[in-house]
């Protein structure tokens, strides 16, 4: 269907640009072709353009006559997209265009991600560049690269690359909302050199597996009280410490920014104690199911005999106890809520991963990964210090990532007041205000350009980062009308 999917849709200039963008492969870290498209666009329309060494691009749109001395407004969006497809879909994201499909009041893709995140922001900015139907002051269009896999473009921006006083980030996905803050984040990793001993004679290997948890994003879902599979397996191993068992392997979680859904350990048991261990396991399972019946109703804990065990050695009893204590001691979940914005997590930490790395040398290492978030920089560092203290007490080697800063809500900003005024004039109600306990480029931009005022908004997008991604057609018209009206009102504001 593709181009026919957008026929007759308004505003035509936005949808046409969105279609062009959708035909250009642009996975994160492979933005060469979309950058070429932007360079050609600037050249064809005689727009002043700059590009930095990372690939970030800024275009400068001159003001309408009479608005030369009004504040510069930056429209910011990222050019890369998340590339996911259904299992049976044949699609090469490095070479194939996105196939657009109209489904009632929605535009989606044919079994792949759509790239409306953040292609619709790019399309709207380009439409603004050539739209002569509204009054405006000087505008800068800022296009960043590699947002989805590391916020790389935003991190490498330099002083003077943009000059704007106000920045409109076009990368949120709920019509009727202005986003005014986000959390900053960092990772703290503890690395342990595993201590081994021999497997006791006659002991049998078993797999202990925690599964069926919801998991979720460690920023978006951290306040929902969902179970953490690593915490659960730590608690269970602690319960089993009254029996005699040996750990051969322990792993859990998969991503630094996800609440772990699964955890697994291989343990060796005296077969004569299996019945007693299963009795403890059954009691623990009942308690856990009851504790998480509302958040994780499909939680499952299994203990299965492993007949083909490949392990030649197991963790020492002392090392096993140390790792169990570390898992039990590490803070996890919400640390504090925002005092002014109802329902917003201010600070949190997530016990994210346990990974075992076997080196070529006769040394194995276990890495326990954690992630800290906060909209307050000092609070983020403080909770990271608490995590570090646990690792230090257990003699771990500690690594911290540089992380990224948060974006603290400024509910008294002039830009927000103007934005609320425009929204009410257009739609007869003020936009609702939101902040997100996850990372946005705004956090980095506010740190790079002190004093710049920002809000983030966009049309309704559902299922982003999945093949279910879709964008609401009627909301795109509202989004573009709001964008134009807001730029005009900033130019006219005293």
PLY file of the C-alpha trace (Angstrom):
ply
format ascii 1.0
element vertex 494
property float x
property float y
property float z
element edge 493
property int vertex1
property int vertex2
end_header
0.00 0.00 0.00
2.74 2.41 1.13
2.29 5.81 -0.65
-1.45 5.23 -1.06
-1.66 4.95 2.72
-1.11 8.71 3.11
-3.20 9.93 0.16
-5.58 12.71 1.20
-4.17 13.00 4.72
-3.68 16.43 6.29
-1.42 18.23 6.72
-0.13 16.99 3.38
3.32 18.54 3.77
3.93 16.57 6.99
2.67 13.25 5.64
4.60 13.62 2.39
7.82 14.21 4.31
7.01 11.29 6.60
6.55 9.02 3.57
9.89 10.13 2.12
11.62 9.48 5.43
10.01 6.03 5.69
11.61 5.05 2.38
15.09 5.68 3.77
16.69 2.93 5.91
17.89 4.54 9.14
18.72 2.06 11.91
20.58 3.49 14.87
24.28 3.90 14.01
23.42 3.62 10.29
22.01 7.08 9.59
24.17 7.89 6.55
21.28 7.93 4.05
18.90 10.00 6.15
21.71 12.51 6.75
22.27 12.68 2.98
18.54 13.28 2.53
18.68 16.15 5.02
21.72 17.69 3.31
19.94 17.50 -0.04
16.79 19.01 1.47
18.78 21.97 2.83
20.51 22.49 -0.52
17.33 22.28 -2.59
15.62 24.84 -0.34
18.63 27.17 0.11
18.67 26.59 3.88
21.83 27.27 5.89
23.02 24.00 7.40
25.82 22.72 9.64
26.85 19.16 10.48
29.16 18.09 13.28
31.62 15.20 13.38
29.06 12.84 14.92
26.47 13.51 12.23
24.14 15.86 14.09
22.63 18.45 11.74
21.24 21.92 12.39
19.34 23.98 9.81
18.70 27.68 10.33
15.36 29.06 9.12
15.35 32.88 8.83
12.58 34.87 10.53
9.64 36.50 8.83
9.99 40.28 8.35
9.42 42.11 11.60
10.41 39.15 13.80
14.18 39.34 13.39
14.85 40.14 17.07
12.54 37.53 18.60
13.96 34.52 20.50
15.40 31.65 18.47
13.25 28.50 18.73
14.88 25.07 18.32
12.81 22.18 16.96
14.61 18.98 17.97
14.11 15.38 16.87
16.25 12.30 16.27
16.68 10.66 12.88
17.31 7.01 13.84
14.65 4.37 14.48
14.27 1.09 16.36
14.21 -1.84 13.93
11.96 -4.73 14.96
9.84 -7.10 12.87
7.54 -10.06 13.34
9.32 -13.40 13.22
8.02 -14.45 9.79
8.34 -11.03 8.12
11.10 -10.80 5.51
12.62 -7.33 5.83
16.16 -5.95 5.72
16.27 -2.74 7.74
19.62 -1.76 6.22
18.21 -1.75 2.68
14.40 -2.02 2.57
11.92 0.87 2.91
9.15 0.77 5.50
5.82 -0.28 4.00
3.07 2.06 5.24
-0.45 0.75 5.84
-3.58 2.74 6.68
-5.84 1.10 9.25
-8.83 3.32 9.98
-7.57 6.34 11.88
-4.06 4.90 12.15
-0.95 4.59 10.03
1.18 1.53 10.78
3.80 -0.58 9.00
3.52 -4.01 7.45
4.75 -6.18 10.35
7.73 -3.96 11.21
8.31 -0.93 13.37
6.91 2.18 11.71
9.60 4.70 12.69
7.07 7.34 13.73
9.38 7.48 16.73
10.87 9.93 15.79
10.19 10.17 12.06
7.04 12.22 12.61
9.07 14.81 14.52
11.60 15.01 11.69
8.77 15.30 9.15
7.05 18.09 11.08
10.30 20.05 11.41
10.98 19.79 7.68
7.42 20.87 6.93
7.94 23.96 9.11
11.07 24.81 7.10
9.10 25.32 3.88
5.73 26.46 5.30
4.99 30.10 4.38
1.54 30.20 5.97
2.48 31.42 9.47
4.53 34.09 11.23
7.67 33.13 13.09
10.99 34.31 14.39
14.33 32.59 13.74
14.11 28.80 13.91
16.77 26.12 14.25
16.01 22.56 13.23
18.21 20.19 15.25
18.43 16.57 14.07
20.40 14.21 16.32
21.73 10.72 15.60
21.77 7.42 17.49
19.24 8.37 20.14
17.81 4.89 20.51
20.98 3.01 21.42
22.94 5.48 23.50
21.80 9.11 23.07
25.12 9.46 21.25
24.27 12.49 19.14
23.01 14.52 22.06
26.05 13.58 24.15
28.47 14.93 21.55
26.78 18.28 20.87
29.09 21.22 21.51
28.62 24.76 22.76
27.41 27.08 20.01
26.03 24.36 17.73
22.58 25.76 18.50
21.72 29.24 19.75
18.06 28.92 20.69
16.49 30.22 23.88
13.52 27.85 23.65
13.60 24.20 22.56
10.62 22.13 21.44
11.46 18.43 21.56
9.15 16.55 19.17
9.72 13.06 20.57
6.87 12.19 22.93
3.86 10.13 22.09
0.70 11.35 23.84
-1.65 13.94 22.40
-2.78 16.47 24.97
0.34 16.29 27.12
3.44 18.39 27.57
6.44 16.55 28.99
8.46 18.81 31.27
11.04 16.53 32.89
12.88 13.22 32.72
15.25 11.19 34.81
18.97 10.99 34.39
20.68 7.63 34.64
23.88 5.74 35.26
24.97 2.12 35.70
26.94 0.60 38.55
28.51 -2.82 37.94
30.15 -5.09 40.48
32.60 -7.68 39.15
33.58 -10.71 41.23
36.27 -13.29 40.59
34.50 -16.59 41.13
36.01 -19.00 43.67
35.60 -22.69 42.84
35.70 -26.05 44.58
35.05 -29.64 43.56
31.59 -31.13 43.20
30.79 -33.44 46.08
30.73 -37.09 45.21
27.28 -38.43 44.40
25.66 -34.98 44.05
23.13 -34.48 41.24
22.69 -31.35 39.08
19.36 -29.52 39.04
18.14 -26.43 37.23
16.31 -23.88 39.38
14.43 -21.49 37.11
12.39 -18.35 37.82
10.13 -17.35 34.89
6.77 -15.90 33.90
7.43 -12.42 35.31
6.22 -9.30 33.50
9.54 -7.50 33.66
9.26 -4.18 31.84
11.21 -0.95 31.46
13.18 -0.05 34.57
12.11 3.58 34.24
8.55 3.33 33.00
7.40 0.34 35.12
9.63 0.54 38.21
6.86 2.00 40.41
4.39 -0.79 39.66
5.87 -3.19 42.21
6.69 -5.88 39.67
8.77 -8.82 40.80
12.50 -8.91 40.09
13.64 -12.42 39.10
17.18 -11.91 40.45
15.87 -10.80 43.82
13.55 -13.79 43.94
16.25 -16.33 43.14
18.47 -14.72 45.79
15.72 -15.03 48.37
15.09 -18.63 47.43
18.75 -19.60 47.62
18.88 -17.96 51.04
15.88 -20.03 52.14
17.64 -23.17 50.90
20.79 -22.37 52.89
19.57 -24.62 55.70
20.23 -27.52 53.31
23.44 -28.62 51.65
23.72 -27.53 48.01
26.42 -26.25 45.65
26.00 -23.57 42.97
27.56 -24.25 39.57
26.08 -21.29 37.68
23.89 -18.27 38.41
22.52 -15.84 35.80
19.58 -13.46 35.48
18.16 -10.57 33.49
19.04 -9.57 29.94
19.21 -5.77 29.58
20.54 -2.92 31.70
17.28 -0.95 31.37
14.85 -3.81 32.02
13.37 -5.33 35.17
14.62 -8.94 34.99
11.93 -11.40 33.92
13.95 -14.59 34.38
16.79 -15.96 36.49
18.43 -19.36 36.56
20.86 -21.31 38.67
22.38 -24.76 38.33
22.74 -26.36 41.75
24.13 -29.71 42.88
22.22 -31.58 45.57
22.52 -34.69 47.60
19.63 -36.73 46.12
18.67 -37.75 49.66
17.78 -34.10 50.45
15.65 -33.48 47.34
12.36 -34.06 49.16
13.25 -31.55 51.90
14.39 -29.01 49.34
11.19 -29.37 47.33
9.18 -28.80 50.52
11.01 -25.49 51.08
10.59 -24.64 47.40
6.84 -25.30 47.43
6.34 -23.13 50.51
8.41 -20.32 49.00
6.51 -20.57 45.70
3.15 -20.19 47.44
4.40 -17.17 49.40
5.82 -15.55 46.26
2.70 -16.14 44.18
0.58 -14.55 46.90
2.97 -11.60 47.26
2.91 -10.83 43.53
-0.58 -12.03 42.60
-1.60 -8.57 41.38
1.56 -7.61 39.50
2.95 -10.94 38.28
0.14 -13.50 38.29
1.98 -15.93 35.96
5.16 -16.26 38.01
6.64 -19.76 37.87
9.40 -21.44 39.94
10.68 -24.85 38.82
13.33 -27.33 39.96
14.27 -29.94 37.34
16.89 -32.67 37.34
19.69 -31.99 34.84
21.03 -35.27 33.50
23.62 -33.94 31.07
25.50 -31.52 33.31
28.66 -30.11 31.73
30.06 -28.58 34.92
33.33 -29.80 36.41
33.38 -27.50 39.45
31.09 -25.36 41.60
31.28 -22.13 43.57
32.78 -22.38 47.03
30.33 -22.19 49.89
31.87 -18.87 50.99
31.57 -17.32 47.51
28.00 -18.56 47.12
27.02 -17.02 50.44
28.68 -13.74 49.48
26.78 -13.47 46.18
23.48 -14.37 47.82
24.06 -11.67 50.44
24.94 -9.13 47.76
21.70 -9.87 45.89
19.70 -9.56 49.11
21.46 -6.35 50.17
21.36 -4.37 46.92
18.63 -1.70 46.99
16.02 -2.21 44.29
12.94 -0.33 43.13
11.58 3.10 43.97
13.69 5.15 46.36
11.62 8.35 46.34
8.64 9.96 44.60
8.53 13.50 43.21
7.13 15.87 45.85
5.12 17.98 43.38
4.18 15.77 40.44
1.73 13.09 41.51
2.71 9.55 40.57
6.18 10.46 39.25
9.13 8.46 40.51
11.99 10.78 41.39
14.74 8.26 42.21
15.07 4.51 41.69
17.57 1.70 41.24
17.20 -1.58 39.40
19.08 -4.83 39.95
19.24 -5.66 36.26
21.63 -8.48 35.32
23.85 -11.27 36.59
26.27 -12.43 33.90
29.10 -14.97 34.11
32.11 -14.53 31.84
34.59 -17.35 31.27
37.99 -16.04 30.23
40.65 -18.01 28.32
42.72 -17.94 31.46
41.50 -20.17 34.32
39.51 -17.29 35.77
35.76 -16.79 35.66
34.08 -13.55 36.58
30.55 -12.73 37.64
29.22 -9.28 36.82
26.19 -7.91 38.64
24.71 -4.96 36.74
22.52 -2.27 38.26
20.96 0.93 36.90
20.21 4.13 38.83
17.78 6.87 37.73
16.77 10.24 39.16
15.58 13.63 38.00
17.99 15.09 40.59
21.68 14.62 39.84
22.77 14.44 43.48
20.08 11.86 44.30
21.20 9.71 41.35
24.79 9.79 42.60
23.69 9.10 46.19
21.79 5.93 45.35
24.71 4.83 43.15
26.92 5.29 46.23
24.62 3.00 48.21
24.94 0.34 45.52
28.70 0.82 45.40
28.93 0.39 49.17
27.32 -3.05 48.95
29.78 -4.08 46.25
32.72 -2.70 48.23
31.76 -4.67 51.33
31.80 -7.78 49.16
35.25 -6.94 47.68
33.95 -6.48 44.13
35.67 -4.50 41.41
33.33 -1.57 40.74
32.63 0.18 37.44
30.41 3.23 36.94
29.23 4.55 33.59
29.28 8.30 33.03
25.52 8.18 32.52
23.37 11.06 31.43
21.78 13.96 33.34
18.14 14.36 34.25
15.84 17.17 33.20
14.27 18.77 36.23
10.74 20.13 35.70
10.50 23.93 35.72
6.80 24.52 36.25
7.35 28.29 36.27
9.14 28.57 32.92
7.98 31.23 30.45
7.89 28.67 27.64
5.52 26.44 29.59
3.19 29.36 30.31
3.13 30.29 26.60
2.57 26.66 25.64
-0.36 26.23 27.99
-1.93 29.44 26.70
-1.69 28.26 23.08
-3.04 24.79 23.86
-6.06 26.25 25.61
-6.75 28.67 22.76
-6.63 25.86 20.21
-8.33 23.03 22.08
-10.23 24.77 24.90
-8.20 23.12 27.63
-4.69 23.25 28.99
-2.40 20.35 28.21
-1.69 17.96 31.06
1.87 18.01 32.35
4.00 14.92 32.61
7.51 13.90 33.43
8.96 10.50 32.69
11.24 8.36 34.85
13.32 7.43 31.82
15.90 9.13 29.63
15.09 11.77 27.02
17.56 13.83 25.02
16.19 16.86 26.89
18.18 15.89 29.96
21.44 16.03 28.03
20.43 19.17 26.13
19.55 21.02 29.34
22.99 20.13 30.67
24.77 21.12 27.42
22.93 24.44 27.09
22.27 25.87 30.55
19.33 28.26 30.70
17.52 26.89 27.66
13.80 26.33 28.31
12.24 23.16 26.94
9.05 21.18 26.58
8.42 17.93 24.72
5.24 16.94 22.87
3.96 14.94 19.93
0.97 13.09 18.47
-0.35 9.80 19.79
1.94 6.88 18.94
1.18 3.41 20.28
3.44 0.36 20.40
6.69 2.20 19.74
9.77 -0.05 19.45
7.61 -2.98 18.30
5.91 -4.15 15.07
2.66 -2.95 16.64
3.79 0.68 16.36
1.14 2.98 14.90
0.39 6.71 14.77
-3.04 8.32 15.07
-3.85 10.24 11.89
-6.10 12.94 13.39
-3.56 13.70 16.12
-0.88 14.53 13.55
-3.00 17.42 12.29
-3.48 18.65 15.88
0.23 18.27 16.58
1.27 20.33 13.56
-1.30 23.02 14.24
-0.07 23.26 17.84
3.55 23.44 16.69
2.93 26.28 14.25
0.76 28.23 16.70
3.30 27.86 19.46
6.17 29.11 17.28
4.06 32.12 16.29
3.06 32.92 19.88
6.70 32.79 21.01
7.59 35.29 18.28
4.78 37.63 19.37
5.23 37.25 23.14
6.50 40.26 25.02
0 1
1 2
2 3
3 4
4 5
5 6
6 7
7 8
8 9
9 10
10 11
11 12
12 13
13 14
14 15
15 16
16 17
17 18
18 19
19 20
20 21
21 22
22 23
23 24
24 25
25 26
26 27
27 28
28 29
29 30
30 31
31 32
32 33
33 34
34 35
35 36
36 37
37 38
38 39
39 40
40 41
41 42
42 43
43 44
44 45
45 46
46 47
47 48
48 49
49 50
50 51
51 52
52 53
53 54
54 55
55 56
56 57
57 58
58 59
59 60
60 61
61 62
62 63
63 64
64 65
65 66
66 67
67 68
68 69
69 70
70 71
71 72
72 73
73 74
74 75
75 76
76 77
77 78
78 79
79 80
80 81
81 82
82 83
83 84
84 85
85 86
86 87
87 88
88 89
89 90
90 91
91 92
92 93
93 94
94 95
95 96
96 97
97 98
98 99
99 100
100 101
101 102
102 103
103 104
104 105
105 106
106 107
107 108
108 109
109 110
110 111
111 112
112 113
113 114
114 115
115 116
116 117
117 118
118 119
119 120
120 121
121 122
122 123
123 124
124 125
125 126
126 127
127 128
128 129
129 130
130 131
131 132
132 133
133 134
134 135
135 136
136 137
137 138
138 139
139 140
140 141
141 142
142 143
143 144
144 145
145 146
146 147
147 148
148 149
149 150
150 151
151 152
152 153
153 154
154 155
155 156
156 157
157 158
158 159
159 160
160 161
161 162
162 163
163 164
164 165
165 166
166 167
167 168
168 169
169 170
170 171
171 172
172 173
173 174
174 175
175 176
176 177
177 178
178 179
179 180
180 181
181 182
182 183
183 184
184 185
185 186
186 187
187 188
188 189
189 190
190 191
191 192
192 193
193 194
194 195
195 196
196 197
197 198
198 199
199 200
200 201
201 202
202 203
203 204
204 205
205 206
206 207
207 208
208 209
209 210
210 211
211 212
212 213
213 214
214 215
215 216
216 217
217 218
218 219
219 220
220 221
221 222
222 223
223 224
224 225
225 226
226 227
227 228
228 229
229 230
230 231
231 232
232 233
233 234
234 235
235 236
236 237
237 238
238 239
239 240
240 241
241 242
242 243
243 244
244 245
245 246
246 247
247 248
248 249
249 250
250 251
251 252
252 253
253 254
254 255
255 256
256 257
257 258
258 259
259 260
260 261
261 262
262 263
263 264
264 265
265 266
266 267
267 268
268 269
269 270
270 271
271 272
272 273
273 274
274 275
275 276
276 277
277 278
278 279
279 280
280 281
281 282
282 283
283 284
284 285
285 286
286 287
287 288
288 289
289 290
290 291
291 292
292 293
293 294
294 295
295 296
296 297
297 298
298 299
299 300
300 301
301 302
302 303
303 304
304 305
305 306
306 307
307 308
308 309
309 310
310 311
311 312
312 313
313 314
314 315
315 316
316 317
317 318
318 319
319 320
320 321
321 322
322 323
323 324
324 325
325 326
326 327
327 328
328 329
329 330
330 331
331 332
332 333
333 334
334 335
335 336
336 337
337 338
338 339
339 340
340 341
341 342
342 343
343 344
344 345
345 346
346 347
347 348
348 349
349 350
350 351
351 352
352 353
353 354
354 355
355 356
356 357
357 358
358 359
359 360
360 361
361 362
362 363
363 364
364 365
365 366
366 367
367 368
368 369
369 370
370 371
371 372
372 373
373 374
374 375
375 376
376 377
377 378
378 379
379 380
380 381
381 382
382 383
383 384
384 385
385 386
386 387
387 388
388 389
389 390
390 391
391 392
392 393
393 394
394 395
395 396
396 397
397 398
398 399
399 400
400 401
401 402
402 403
403 404
404 405
405 406
406 407
407 408
408 409
409 410
410 411
411 412
412 413
413 414
414 415
415 416
416 417
417 418
418 419
419 420
420 421
421 422
422 423
423 424
424 425
425 426
426 427
427 428
428 429
429 430
430 431
431 432
432 433
433 434
434 435
435 436
436 437
437 438
438 439
439 440
440 441
441 442
442 443
443 444
444 445
445 446
446 447
447 448
448 449
449 450
450 451
451 452
452 453
453 454
454 455
455 456
456 457
457 458
458 459
459 460
460 461
461 462
462 463
463 464
464 465
465 466
466 467
467 468
468 469
469 470
470 471
471 472
472 473
473 474
474 475
475 476
476 477
477 478
478 479
479 480
480 481
481 482
482 483
483 484
484 485
485 486
486 487
487 488
488 489
489 490
490 491
491 492
492 493
